Amino acid sequence: MATVNLANFYPKNEVTDATEVNNNSNALNGSTSGINGENVRSEGIDHKNMNDNPILIYGAQQVNAAANPAFGVAPTTHTGWRYPAVGDPSVPGGVRSAAREYPVNHDATYAINTNVNQGTKLQVNSTNGIALENDMLLKINFSAIIWDITAGTTGGAMWSNKLACDLIGTSNGGTGIGEWCWFFYPKFNTTSSALNDADFKDWKAAGFRTIGLPTDPFDAVEGATGTSYAFTTRDFSHVAVAPMHTMAAGSGGTDGAIAKCAYYSPLTNPVISSSGPYTVKGEVWVPVDTGGLAGTATGKTLYGIQLFCGGPWRMNSINMALEGDTEANDGIEHGVTITRAQISLQIYGMQGGSV
């Protein structure tokens, strides 16, 4: 509002004259209504109260739109929805090469689709991206429906004699039968709006959060030097865990009572299944922090995010390790079959800082 200087009559309530009244009237008539330095103060009540409130800068979601198939549809029906284990020497259909991790990139037809805004590859703000500033806050939600824990190609059964304790090292010891899992996690592209899969990195490698533990433990396989990732040196807070095996009353393999956690038709083969398809979900909040003051530029533009997965991983009491051995070497080759998957992003800034 405008700043107007008026003569006060209250609380004295003295006798007034026409001059004072006319001066007040002229002051009111001469006030301006422009949004400028005369009428807007930086310490006005609205600005002061809203200064530290977070505001939503951007929000979007990417869904692969793959509907769940009819109950009992086998994973071999499609190739694009199958994600093989890193140690699987024979990749189903030759569609994916066995790798430490995969972008979740099949579309509504269950075919691999690496195009922008297909699968879970979300382009941020068209090709412009969002310039990231210190103290911005990224909120990422993601989910995937696991249709089946797919058996490996060389052995097929889940064996109990090596499943629990030997593969990281007998000196560390296993924590039990529930220690095998697949990981799901988001990665970020600050390189190019072309959104090439190789340019998606964890937030530290992407350069917009440079403090804290390393977040990406996915650079080597179990069995090589330096590939047991201790919980004290690696950050797994952005990871959603998809369990693979559980104990069962029946026999899941020649050697023991082990069953899959996800199976596309548990009623038709209950002896190897402990559940039907299930959903794995995750949420992570990532503060943008390169050490600068709030609202200062990081020099990084976020062009896209994408959901990734990898496995199988094995946990013991002190660390995680990615299984690279084949079943012939007492390893685990079990992959996952995924139907619907999605990822969403919200970016928050501060009224008086990051905007």
ROMAR-476757 format. One line per 5 residues: number of its first residue (from 0); their letters; for each residue x, y, z of C-alpha. Coordinates in Angstrom, 2 decimals. Each point is the difference from the previous one (the first is absolute). Layout:
N
NUM = A = X/Y/Z; ...;
REM end
This chain:
355
0 = MATVN = 0.00/0.00/0.00; 1.00/3.66/-0.38; 1.78/1.90/2.77; -2.14/2.96/1.14; 0.79/2.47/2.78;
5 = LANFY = -3.13/1.17/1.86; -0.61/2.31/2.91; -1.28/-1.96/2.99; -3.01/1.23/1.97; -0.25/-2.91/2.39;
10 = PKNEV = 0.54/-0.43/2.95; 0.06/3.71/0.89; -3.26/0.77/-1.83; 0.82/3.70/-0.13; -1.89/2.58/-2.00;
15 = TDATE = 0.99/-0.32/-3.65; 0.07/2.56/-2.76; -0.49/-0.20/-3.76; 3.71/0.14/-0.75; 0.75/-3.30/1.71;
20 = VNNNS = -2.95/-1.75/-1.62; 0.92/1.37/-3.45; 3.63/-1.12/0.42; -1.13/-3.55/0.77; -2.35/0.00/-2.98;
25 = NALNG = 2.74/1.23/-2.34; 2.39/-2.64/1.30; -2.50/-2.77/-0.74; -0.86/1.37/-3.45; 3.65/0.33/-0.94;
30 = STSGI = 1.04/-3.54/0.92; 1.02/-2.32/-2.84; -0.91/-3.63/-0.56; 3.07/-1.19/-1.87; 1.91/-3.11/1.07;
35 = NGENV = 3.25/1.83/0.63; 2.40/1.07/2.69; -2.45/2.60/1.33; -2.81/-2.44/0.64; 1.70/-3.38/0.61;
40 = RSEGI = 2.38/-0.52/2.88; 2.40/-2.96/0.18; -0.88/-0.42/3.67; -3.75/0.12/-0.57; -2.06/-2.53/1.91;
45 = DHKNM = -0.64/-2.32/-2.98; 3.62/-0.21/-1.08; 1.24/-0.48/3.51; -2.39/-2.84/0.75; 0.57/-1.81/-3.29;
50 = NDNPI = 3.74/0.44/-0.27; 1.00/-3.48/1.19; -2.97/-1.98/-1.30; 0.78/-2.69/-2.59; -1.78/0.30/-3.33;
55 = LIYGA = -0.45/-2.58/-2.73; 2.07/0.91/-3.04; -0.60/-3.05/-2.17; -1.81/-3.32/0.05; -0.41/-2.87/-2.49;
60 = QQVNA = -0.53/-3.75/-0.19; 0.98/-2.67/-2.51; -1.92/-3.31/-0.12; 0.80/-2.78/-2.43; -3.77/-0.76/-0.19;
65 = AANPA = 0.58/-3.75/-0.13; -3.17/-1.62/1.29; 0.28/-3.17/2.01; -0.64/-2.97/-2.28; -2.53/-2.69/0.75;
70 = FGVAP = 0.75/-2.19/2.99; 2.38/-2.80/-0.91; 1.70/1.66/-3.01; 3.56/-1.32/0.02; 3.08/2.27/-0.19;
75 = TTHTG = 1.04/-1.71/-3.25; -3.01/1.61/-1.71; 2.00/3.23/-0.41; 3.70/0.80/-0.03; 0.07/3.74/0.77;
80 = WRYPA = -1.41/-0.34/3.51; 2.69/-2.48/1.08; 3.06/1.28/1.85; 2.59/-2.78/0.37; 2.48/-0.44/2.82;
85 = VGDPS = 3.48/1.38/-0.50; 1.41/-3.52/0.31; -2.41/-1.58/-2.48; 2.13/-1.21/-2.95; -2.99/-0.50/-2.32;
90 = VPGGV = -2.14/3.11/-0.29; -3.67/-0.74/-0.82; -0.68/0.64/-3.67; 3.26/1.85/-0.43; -1.81/3.26/0.73;
95 = RSAAR = 2.11/1.25/2.90; 3.65/-0.71/0.65; 0.62/-1.15/3.56; 1.03/3.13/1.88; 0.47/1.34/3.49;
100 = EYPVN = -3.02/2.27/-0.40; -2.72/0.82/-2.51; -2.23/2.98/-0.68; -3.61/-1.06/0.44; -0.85/0.77/-3.61;
105 = HDATY = -2.73/-2.27/-1.32; -3.17/1.69/-1.24; -3.71/-0.83/-0.03; 0.59/-2.80/-2.52; 2.70/-1.59/2.21;
110 = AINTN = 2.64/0.91/-2.59; 3.25/1.83/0.75; -0.39/3.69/-0.84; 2.90/2.40/0.62; -1.77/3.11/-1.31;
115 = VNQGT = -0.62/3.08/2.13; -3.16/-0.21/2.15; -0.31/-3.75/-0.58; 0.46/-2.71/2.59; 1.06/1.91/3.13;
120 = KLQVN = 2.21/2.54/-1.82; -1.44/3.35/1.15; 1.13/3.14/-1.82; 0.00/3.02/2.31; -1.56/3.21/-1.29;
125 = STNGI = 0.15/-1.00/-3.69; 3.53/0.44/-1.38; 0.71/2.97/2.27; 0.44/-1.89/3.24; 0.04/1.77/3.38;
130 = ALEND = 3.06/1.93/1.14; 0.76/-1.29/3.50; 0.80/2.37/2.84; 1.30/-0.71/3.47; -2.73/-0.87/2.52;
135 = MLLKI = -2.47/-1.15/-2.63; -1.62/-3.27/1.02; -0.74/-2.91/-2.36; -2.72/-2.48/0.93; 0.00/-3.24/-2.03;
140 = NFSAI = -2.63/-2.73/0.26; 0.25/-3.23/-1.94; -1.60/-3.43/-0.14; 0.08/-3.22/-2.02; -2.17/-3.11/-0.06;
145 = IWDIT = 2.07/-3.19/0.17; -1.84/-2.63/-2.03; 2.49/-2.77/0.53; 3.39/-0.85/1.49; 1.37/-1.64/-3.12;
150 = AGTTG = 2.11/-3.14/0.35; 3.52/-0.01/-1.36; 0.73/-1.72/-3.28; 2.72/-2.46/1.04; -1.51/-1.45/3.16;
155 = GAMWS = -3.57/1.15/0.38; -0.60/-1.17/3.56; 0.77/1.94/3.16; 2.60/-1.93/1.92; 0.34/0.29/3.73;
160 = NKLAC = 3.47/-1.38/0.57; 1.76/3.16/-1.25; -2.81/2.52/0.19; 0.57/1.34/3.47; 3.62/0.45/0.89;
165 = DLIGT = 2.86/-0.85/-2.35; -0.01/2.50/-2.83; 1.36/3.07/1.76; 2.28/-2.04/2.19; -0.47/-2.46/2.79;
170 = SNGGT = 1.90/2.23/2.40; -2.73/2.64/-0.25; -2.87/-2.44/0.24; -3.48/0.40/-1.47; -2.99/1.42/1.81;
175 = GIGEW = -2.41/-2.61/-1.26; -2.21/-1.04/-2.83; -1.61/3.40/-0.49; 3.25/1.71/-0.93; -0.41/-0.11/-3.80;
180 = CWFFY = -1.70/2.90/-1.77; -0.18/2.31/-3.01; 0.49/3.78/0.29; -2.11/2.77/-1.55; 1.22/3.61/0.09;
185 = PKFNT = -0.14/3.30/-1.93; 2.86/1.51/-2.00; 0.42/3.52/-1.34; 1.09/1.56/-3.30; 1.76/3.38/0.18;
190 = TSSAL = 1.84/-0.50/-3.28; -2.42/0.43/-2.89; -3.69/0.21/-0.86; 0.61/-2.88/-2.41; -0.17/-2.22/3.14;
195 = NDADF = 2.39/-2.72/-1.10; -0.09/-2.86/2.49; 3.74/0.19/0.64; -0.37/3.60/1.24; -2.23/-0.90/2.96;
200 = KDWKA = 1.98/0.12/3.24; -0.56/-0.07/3.73; -0.44/3.45/1.53; 3.61/0.34/1.06; 1.41/-0.94/-3.40;
205 = AGFRT = -2.62/2.26/-1.61; 1.60/2.86/1.94; -2.89/1.65/1.82; 0.56/-1.55/3.43; 3.65/-0.28/0.84;
210 = IGLPT = -0.16/-0.69/3.74; -0.57/-3.26/1.83; 0.84/-3.61/-0.78; 0.37/-1.32/-3.54; -3.40/-1.12/-1.18;
215 = DPFDA = 0.82/-2.26/-2.93; 1.20/-3.50/0.95; -0.70/-1.35/-3.46; 3.41/0.16/-1.63; 1.24/-3.58/0.34;
220 = VEGAT = -1.16/-3.56/0.60; 0.31/-2.29/2.98; 3.19/-2.03/-0.07; 2.28/2.79/-1.24; 2.21/2.14/2.22;
225 = GTSYA = -1.77/2.70/2.00; -3.55/-0.95/-0.79; -1.39/-0.62/3.46; -1.65/3.28/0.87; -0.14/0.69/3.72;
230 = FTTRD = -3.04/1.78/1.39; 2.35/2.49/1.67; 1.59/1.12/-3.29; -2.86/-0.21/-2.52; -3.39/1.66/0.00;
235 = FSHVA = -2.93/-2.32/-0.69; -2.67/2.49/1.11; -1.28/0.48/-3.58; -0.47/-3.73/-0.62; -3.24/-2.00/0.11;
240 = VAPMH = 0.51/-3.71/0.65; -1.85/-2.76/-1.85; 0.34/-3.27/1.97; 0.62/-3.17/-2.01; -0.26/-3.09/2.20;
245 = TMAAG = -1.62/-1.20/3.18; -0.33/-3.22/1.91; -2.92/-2.18/-1.07; -1.64/-3.20/1.14; 0.55/-1.65/-3.37;
250 = SGGTD = 3.24/-0.51/-1.83; 1.04/2.80/-2.35; 2.94/-1.97/-1.30; 1.61/-3.41/0.17; 1.90/1.07/3.06;
255 = GAIAK = -2.25/1.94/2.34; -3.28/1.71/0.85; 0.48/3.36/-1.74; -2.68/1.85/-1.98; -0.27/3.08/-2.18;
260 = CAYYS = -1.46/3.16/1.52; -1.69/0.90/-3.31; -1.50/-2.52/-2.37; -2.42/0.64/-2.84; -2.17/-3.02/0.78;
265 = PLTNP = 0.38/-1.08/3.63; -3.17/-2.10/0.00; 1.20/-2.16/-2.88; 3.42/-0.65/1.51; -0.17/0.76/3.74;
270 = VISSS = 2.96/-2.20/0.87; 2.49/2.58/-1.34; -1.89/3.22/0.78; -0.65/1.92/3.18; -2.03/2.81/-1.59;
275 = GPYTV = -1.41/1.34/-3.23; 1.19/3.22/-1.64; 0.74/2.86/2.39; 0.84/3.72/-0.11; 3.26/1.54/1.14;
280 = KGEVW = -0.10/3.73/0.80; 2.50/2.65/0.95; 0.16/3.69/0.91; 3.10/2.13/0.41; 0.52/3.69/0.79;
285 = VPVDT = 3.24/1.41/-1.39; 1.19/3.45/1.18; 2.04/1.84/-2.62; 3.26/0.92/1.72; 3.35/0.79/-1.57;
290 = GGLAG = 1.17/2.05/2.97; -1.33/3.36/-1.19; -2.46/2.36/1.64; -3.73/-0.50/-0.44; -1.14/1.12/-3.42;
295 = TATGK = 3.45/-0.02/-1.58; 0.52/-1.85/-3.26; 1.52/-3.48/-0.06; 0.88/0.13/-3.69; -2.11/-3.12/-0.54;
300 = TLYGI = -3.24/-0.35/-1.96; -2.25/-2.98/0.63; -1.17/-1.33/-3.38; -1.54/-3.30/1.05; -0.40/-2.82/2.51;
305 = QLFCG = -0.48/-3.72/-0.56; -0.65/-3.10/2.08; 2.74/-2.64/0.02; 0.21/-3.52/1.40; 2.71/-2.58/0.57;
310 = GPWRM = 0.71/-3.26/1.74; 0.05/-2.36/1.58; 1.60/1.59/3.03; 1.05/-1.85/3.11; 0.05/1.40/3.52;
315 = NSINM = 1.91/-1.13/3.03; 0.43/1.69/3.35; 2.41/2.70/-1.19; -0.42/0.64/-3.71; -1.66/-0.65/-3.36;
320 = ALEGD = 1.51/-1.73/-3.02; -1.23/-0.47/-3.55; -0.10/-3.68/-0.97; 2.02/-0.74/-3.10; 0.43/-3.77/0.18;
325 = TEAND = -1.98/-2.39/-2.18; -2.09/-2.77/1.47; 2.63/-2.45/-1.19; 2.31/1.68/2.53; -2.66/-0.03/2.73;
330 = GIEHG = -1.13/3.50/-0.94; -3.48/1.40/-0.46; -1.22/0.93/-3.47; -3.53/1.08/0.83; -1.34/3.05/-1.82;
335 = VTITR = -3.25/1.94/0.19; -2.97/0.41/-2.31; -1.63/3.44/0.31; -3.42/1.15/-1.18; -1.00/3.57/0.87;
340 = AQISL = 2.61/2.48/1.22; -0.03/3.72/0.69; 2.15/2.86/1.27; -1.01/3.51/1.04; 1.91/3.18/0.86;
345 = QIYGM = -0.82/3.10/1.99; 2.48/2.88/0.36; -0.42/2.44/2.89; 1.69/3.37/0.50; -0.19/2.74/2.63;
350 = QGGSV = -1.98/3.22/-0.43; 2.95/2.06/1.15; 2.82/-2.31/-1.11; 0.02/-2.46/-2.84; -2.46/1.69/-2.33;
REM end
